Amino acid sequence: MRRVEVFPYTLAEAREALKEGFGVVPAALREGRVLFEREGAWEGLRRLA
């Protein structure tokens, strides 16, 4: 059985969190596994990290 956590941020919120260095965004980018990606959002965030 695998545990799944939902990434509950809009792309704008995730970008802001990454820019300001708070929240789970940096850890999600390091440790997360993408199950579904819409419009290149994940890769866009990874380029900002």
Stockholm file with secondary structure:
# STOCKHOLM 1.0

chainA/1-49         MRRVEVFPYTLAEAREALKEGFGVVPAALREGRVLFEREGAWEGLRRLA
#=GR chainA/1-49 SS CCCCCCCCCCHHHHHHHHHHTCSSHHHHHHHCCCSCCSTTHHHHHHHHC
#=GC SS_cons        CCCCCCCCCCHHHHHHHHHHTCSSHHHHHHHCCCSCCSTTHHHHHHHHC
//
